[in-house]
Amino acid sequence: MTSRVSADKSDDAEEQSISLLQSDAEAVSRDFRLRLTVLDLIEEGHKAAGIAISAALVTGVVLGLSLPVDHNIPGEYARASNILGWTYFSCWWIGWYPQLIQNALLGSVVGISFDFMLYNWIGFICYSAFNIGLYLHPGIRQEYRETHGGQNSDVRANDLAFSLHCNLMSTLMLLQMLWYKGGGQRVTAVCWTSTAGFFLVCGGYLLGAALHWRGFTALGFLYLLSWLKLVTSLVKYFPQVYLNYKRKSTIGWSVSNALTDMSGGLFSLAQQSLDAYALKDISIVTGDPVKFGLALVSILYCVVLLVQHFILYRERKPSHYNEAQSKPAAPNESQAGSSLLCNGSSRGDDTIDAV
């Protein structure tokens, strides 16, 4: 009798173990399919961008209608300017997340230029310092008015929020670059040299200001930072364009970034144009060249990246991607998800490095 009871207990324990294993396998399969669904949405680009831009429009209108307006703008234009400003902020703000999510799900930053990420990080440090100074520092604001006929700068609360948010996001992107696999990619010597040059120029200007050299002012330093931001914006996209060309693929890079960047650039230009028209003052644009240049450069480069993604290198996904979606995932497939989605391509070995 005792042996029979023991045998029954053993059978029950075995059945429970099998049941738990099956439940774990089903959970892993669901998780794997969910990851594929999210990655598919991001890879399609226009779908993720459509969702992101729609959310940005709603967010921009809500924030623009609810938050205080800039009282320097005439009343009939102030609210419209506020909506445009927060809409461009929302487009550029939300555009970071598809790429960050894709990197995390794949456990890889293959397909993203390391030079691009480093230039991006440096540029937003400069832009944040520029916006903080012109929006929050009374002395610098007064110096700006003295050199621009009494007009305030066009830096708005949305500009400050945007730059600080991008600072955080670009830092997270750098951390992903250090943490995840990059297919053997490295920051180039040209990028390291440029980075050192940026810091040397800034250090030299601060030394001149500390020694009270003529013409070295706090406002001048902020303008230097703004021009450095514009320079990084001019050069940062080129490594990404070249990497796509070299690999003949855009796998690993989220095209929704380009679509949201372009939308944000258009809304930013619209806000600046409206402000300049309302105030009958072109210095609204010329007094903040980095804001104007950032919008224009984003639009032009995004056109090139969109051509690469949708026309030149349309066969973006690995040939076995759809096969993975059509079959149940084994328990160990969740661990292989990153290599499944990143390794190889129908275009050959040069398309993407193994993760």
C-alpha positions as CSV (number, residue, x, y, z in Angstrom):
1,M,0.0,0.0,0.0
2,T,2.8,2.4,0.9
3,S,4.6,1.8,-2.3
4,R,1.4,2.4,-4.3
5,V,0.8,5.7,-2.5
6,S,4.4,6.7,-3.2
7,A,4.0,5.7,-6.9
8,D,0.8,7.8,-7.1
9,K,2.5,10.8,-5.6
10,S,5.4,10.4,-8.0
11,D,3.0,10.3,-11.0
12,D,1.3,13.4,-9.7
13,A,4.6,15.2,-9.3
14,E,5.6,14.2,-12.8
15,E,2.3,15.4,-14.3
16,Q,2.7,18.7,-12.4
17,S,6.2,19.0,-13.8
18,I,5.1,18.3,-17.3
19,S,2.2,20.8,-16.9
20,L,4.6,23.5,-15.6
21,L,7.0,22.9,-18.5
22,Q,4.1,23.1,-21.0
23,S,2.9,26.3,-19.4
24,D,6.4,27.7,-19.6
25,A,6.8,26.7,-23.2
26,E,3.4,28.4,-24.0
27,A,4.5,31.6,-22.2
28,V,7.8,31.7,-24.0
29,S,6.0,31.1,-27.3
30,R,3.6,34.0,-26.6
31,D,6.4,36.2,-25.6
32,F,8.4,35.4,-28.7
33,R,5.4,36.0,-31.0
34,L,4.7,39.3,-29.3
35,R,8.3,40.4,-29.8
36,L,8.0,39.4,-33.5
37,T,4.8,41.4,-33.8
38,V,6.4,44.5,-32.2
39,L,9.5,44.2,-34.3
40,D,7.5,43.7,-37.5
41,L,5.6,46.9,-36.7
42,I,8.8,48.8,-36.2
43,E,10.5,47.3,-39.2
44,E,7.6,48.3,-41.5
45,G,8.4,51.9,-40.5
46,H,5.4,53.7,-41.9
47,K,3.1,51.8,-39.5
48,A,5.1,52.7,-36.4
49,A,5.6,56.3,-37.7
50,G,1.9,56.7,-38.4
51,I,1.1,55.7,-34.9
52,A,3.9,57.9,-33.5
53,I,3.0,61.0,-35.6
54,S,-0.7,60.6,-34.8
55,A,0.1,60.5,-31.1
56,A,2.4,63.5,-31.5
57,L,-0.3,65.5,-33.1
58,V,-2.8,64.8,-30.3
59,T,-0.1,65.5,-27.7
60,G,0.9,68.7,-29.4
61,V,-2.7,70.0,-29.6
62,V,-3.4,69.1,-26.0
63,L,-0.2,70.7,-24.6
64,G,-0.5,73.7,-26.9
65,L,-4.0,74.4,-25.8
66,S,-3.4,73.8,-22.1
67,L,0.0,75.2,-21.4
68,P,0.8,79.0,-21.1
69,V,1.6,80.8,-24.3
70,D,4.6,83.1,-25.0
71,H,3.2,86.6,-24.3
72,N,5.8,88.1,-26.7
73,I,3.8,86.7,-29.6
74,P,0.7,88.7,-30.5
75,G,-2.5,87.2,-29.0
76,E,-4.1,86.0,-32.3
77,Y,-0.9,84.0,-33.1
78,A,0.3,82.9,-29.7
79,R,-1.9,79.8,-29.3
80,A,-1.2,78.6,-32.8
81,S,2.5,79.0,-32.2
82,N,2.2,77.1,-29.0
83,I,0.5,74.2,-30.7
84,L,3.0,74.1,-33.5
85,G,5.9,74.2,-31.0
86,W,4.6,71.4,-28.8
87,T,3.7,69.3,-31.9
88,Y,7.2,69.5,-33.3
89,F,8.5,68.7,-29.8
90,S,6.2,65.7,-29.6
91,C,7.3,64.4,-33.0
92,W,11.0,64.6,-32.2
93,W,10.3,63.3,-28.7
94,I,8.4,60.2,-29.6
95,G,10.6,59.4,-32.5
96,W,13.3,58.0,-30.2
97,Y,11.3,55.2,-28.8
98,P,10.9,52.8,-31.7
99,Q,14.6,52.5,-32.2
100,L,15.3,52.1,-28.5
101,I,12.6,49.4,-28.2
102,Q,13.9,47.6,-31.3
103,N,17.5,47.6,-29.9
104,A,16.3,46.2,-26.6
105,L,14.2,43.5,-28.2
106,L,17.0,42.4,-30.5
107,G,19.7,42.8,-27.9
108,S,21.7,44.4,-30.8
109,V,22.6,47.8,-32.3
110,V,23.7,46.3,-35.6
111,G,22.5,48.6,-38.3
112,I,23.0,51.8,-36.4
113,S,26.2,53.9,-37.0
114,F,28.2,54.3,-33.8
115,D,29.5,57.6,-35.2
116,F,25.9,58.8,-35.6
117,M,25.2,57.9,-32.0
118,L,28.2,59.7,-30.6
119,Y,27.7,62.8,-32.7
120,N,24.1,62.8,-31.7
121,W,25.0,62.8,-28.0
122,I,27.5,65.6,-28.3
123,G,25.1,67.7,-30.3
124,F,22.3,67.5,-27.8
125,I,24.6,68.4,-25.0
126,C,25.5,71.6,-26.8
127,Y,21.8,72.3,-27.7
128,S,20.6,71.7,-24.2
129,A,23.2,74.2,-22.8
130,F,22.2,76.7,-25.4
131,N,18.5,76.5,-24.6
132,I,19.1,76.5,-20.8
133,G,21.1,79.7,-21.1
134,L,18.7,81.6,-23.4
135,Y,15.6,80.4,-21.6
136,L,16.5,80.4,-17.9
137,H,19.5,82.7,-17.4
138,P,18.4,86.4,-16.9
139,G,21.9,87.9,-17.7
140,I,22.2,86.0,-21.0
141,R,18.6,86.9,-21.9
142,Q,19.4,90.6,-21.3
143,E,22.5,90.3,-23.3
144,Y,20.5,88.8,-26.2
145,R,18.0,91.6,-26.1
146,E,20.8,94.2,-26.2
147,T,22.2,92.7,-29.3
148,H,18.8,92.1,-31.1
149,G,17.0,95.4,-30.8
150,G,15.1,94.5,-27.6
151,Q,13.6,91.3,-28.9
152,N,13.6,88.1,-26.9
153,S,15.1,84.9,-28.4
154,D,12.8,82.3,-30.0
155,V,13.7,79.7,-27.5
156,R,10.5,78.3,-26.0
157,A,9.6,76.0,-23.2
158,N,9.1,73.2,-25.7
159,D,12.6,73.8,-27.1
160,L,14.1,73.3,-23.6
161,A,12.0,70.3,-22.9
162,F,12.9,68.8,-26.3
163,S,16.7,69.2,-25.9
164,L,16.7,67.9,-22.3
165,H,14.7,64.8,-23.4
166,C,16.9,64.2,-26.4
167,N,19.9,64.4,-24.0
168,L,18.5,61.6,-22.0
169,M,17.5,59.5,-25.0
170,S,20.9,59.9,-26.7
171,T,22.6,58.9,-23.5
172,L,20.4,55.8,-23.3
173,M,21.4,55.1,-26.9
174,L,25.1,55.3,-26.1
175,L,24.5,52.9,-23.2
176,Q,22.9,50.5,-25.6
177,M,25.8,50.8,-27.9
178,L,28.1,49.8,-25.0
179,W,25.9,47.0,-23.8
180,Y,24.5,45.3,-26.9
181,K,26.3,43.6,-29.7
182,G,27.3,45.8,-32.6
183,G,28.5,43.3,-35.2
184,G,32.1,44.3,-34.8
185,Q,31.4,48.0,-35.5
186,R,33.6,50.6,-33.8
187,V,33.6,54.4,-33.5
188,T,35.9,55.6,-36.3
189,A,39.1,57.6,-35.8
190,V,37.6,60.5,-37.7
191,C,34.7,60.7,-35.2
192,W,37.0,60.4,-32.2
193,T,39.2,63.2,-33.6
194,S,36.2,65.4,-34.3
195,T,34.9,64.8,-30.7
196,A,38.3,65.8,-29.3
197,G,38.2,68.9,-31.5
198,F,34.8,69.9,-30.2
199,F,35.9,69.8,-26.6
200,L,39.2,71.6,-27.4
201,V,37.3,74.5,-29.1
202,C,34.8,74.8,-26.2
203,G,37.7,74.7,-23.7
204,G,39.6,77.3,-25.6
205,Y,36.6,79.7,-25.6
206,L,36.0,79.2,-21.9
207,L,39.6,79.9,-21.2
208,G,39.3,83.1,-23.2
209,A,36.2,84.1,-21.2
210,A,37.9,83.3,-17.9
211,L,40.8,85.6,-19.0
212,H,38.4,88.3,-20.1
213,W,39.5,88.4,-23.6
214,R,37.6,90.9,-25.7
215,G,34.6,89.4,-27.5
216,F,34.5,86.2,-25.3
217,T,31.1,86.5,-23.7
218,A,28.6,84.1,-22.2
219,L,26.2,84.7,-25.1
220,G,29.0,84.1,-27.5
221,F,29.8,80.8,-25.9
222,L,26.2,79.7,-26.3
223,Y,26.3,80.7,-29.9
224,L,29.4,78.6,-30.3
225,L,27.6,75.6,-28.8
226,S,24.7,76.2,-31.1
227,W,27.0,76.2,-34.1
228,L,28.6,73.0,-32.9
229,K,25.2,71.5,-32.6
230,L,24.5,72.5,-36.2
231,V,27.8,71.1,-37.3
232,T,27.1,67.7,-35.6
233,S,23.6,67.7,-37.3
234,L,25.2,68.3,-40.7
235,V,27.7,65.4,-40.3
236,K,25.9,62.9,-38.0
237,Y,23.6,61.5,-40.6
238,F,26.3,60.8,-43.2
239,P,27.8,57.8,-41.3
240,Q,24.3,56.3,-41.1
241,V,23.7,56.9,-44.8
242,Y,27.1,55.4,-45.6
243,L,26.6,52.4,-43.3
244,N,23.3,51.7,-45.1
245,Y,25.0,52.0,-48.4
246,K,27.9,49.7,-47.4
247,R,25.5,47.0,-46.1
248,K,23.0,47.5,-48.9
249,S,20.4,47.2,-46.1
250,T,18.6,49.2,-43.4
251,I,17.9,46.2,-41.1
252,G,18.4,47.2,-37.5
253,W,17.7,50.9,-38.2
254,S,14.1,52.1,-37.6
255,V,12.8,54.2,-40.5
256,S,10.2,55.6,-38.2
257,N,13.0,57.9,-36.8
258,A,13.3,59.5,-40.2
259,L,9.6,60.0,-40.7
260,T,9.1,61.5,-37.2
261,D,12.2,63.7,-37.6
262,M,10.9,65.0,-40.9
263,S,7.5,65.7,-39.4
264,G,9.1,67.5,-36.5
265,G,11.3,69.5,-38.8
266,L,8.3,70.7,-40.8
267,F,6.3,71.7,-37.7
268,S,9.4,73.5,-36.3
269,L,9.9,75.5,-39.5
270,A,6.1,76.3,-39.4
271,Q,6.4,77.7,-35.9
272,Q,9.4,79.8,-36.7
273,S,7.8,81.2,-39.8
274,L,4.6,82.0,-37.9
275,D,6.6,83.8,-35.1
276,A,8.6,85.8,-37.6
277,Y,5.4,86.8,-39.5
278,A,3.6,87.7,-36.3
279,L,6.4,89.9,-35.0
280,K,7.4,91.2,-38.4
281,D,11.0,90.3,-37.4
282,I,13.2,87.9,-39.4
283,S,15.7,87.8,-36.5
284,I,13.4,85.3,-34.9
285,V,14.9,82.9,-37.4
286,T,18.4,84.4,-37.8
287,G,18.8,84.9,-34.1
288,D,18.5,81.2,-33.5
289,P,20.2,79.6,-36.5
290,V,20.6,76.2,-34.8
291,K,16.8,75.8,-34.5
292,F,16.3,76.7,-38.2
293,G,19.2,74.6,-39.3
294,L,18.3,71.6,-37.2
295,A,14.8,71.5,-38.8
296,L,16.1,72.0,-42.4
297,V,18.9,69.5,-42.0
298,S,16.6,66.9,-40.5
299,I,14.2,67.2,-43.4
300,L,16.9,66.9,-46.1
301,Y,18.8,64.0,-44.6
302,C,15.5,62.2,-43.8
303,V,14.6,62.3,-47.5
304,V,17.9,60.4,-48.3
305,L,17.3,57.8,-45.6
306,L,13.7,57.3,-46.8
307,V,14.9,56.7,-50.3
308,Q,17.4,54.1,-49.0
309,H,14.8,52.3,-47.0
310,F,11.8,52.3,-49.3
311,I,13.5,52.3,-52.7
312,L,17.1,51.2,-52.8
313,Y,17.1,48.5,-50.2
314,R,13.5,47.3,-50.0
315,E,14.4,43.7,-49.1
316,R,15.0,44.6,-45.5
317,K,14.1,41.5,-43.5
318,P,16.0,38.2,-43.2
319,S,14.5,35.6,-45.5
320,H,13.5,33.4,-42.6
321,Y,11.7,36.2,-40.7
322,N,8.2,35.3,-42.0
323,E,8.9,31.6,-41.5
324,A,9.6,32.4,-37.8
325,Q,6.2,34.1,-37.5
326,S,4.3,31.3,-39.1
327,K,5.5,28.5,-36.8
328,P,5.2,28.0,-33.0
329,A,8.2,29.0,-31.0
330,A,10.2,26.4,-29.1
331,P,11.2,27.3,-25.5
332,N,14.7,28.1,-26.6
333,E,13.6,30.4,-29.4
334,S,13.2,33.4,-27.1
335,Q,16.9,33.2,-26.4
336,A,17.6,32.9,-30.1
337,G,15.3,35.8,-31.1
338,S,18.0,38.3,-31.5
339,S,20.1,36.2,-33.9
340,L,16.9,34.9,-35.7
341,L,15.9,38.5,-36.6
342,C,19.4,39.9,-37.2
343,N,21.6,37.3,-38.8
344,G,21.8,37.0,-42.6
345,S,19.6,38.3,-45.3
346,S,18.4,37.4,-48.8
347,R,20.9,40.0,-50.1
348,G,23.9,38.1,-48.9
349,D,26.6,38.2,-46.2
350,D,27.3,42.0,-46.6
351,T,23.7,42.9,-45.6
352,I,24.2,42.5,-41.9
353,D,26.8,41.3,-39.5
354,A,26.1,38.3,-37.3
355,V,24.9,39.4,-33.9
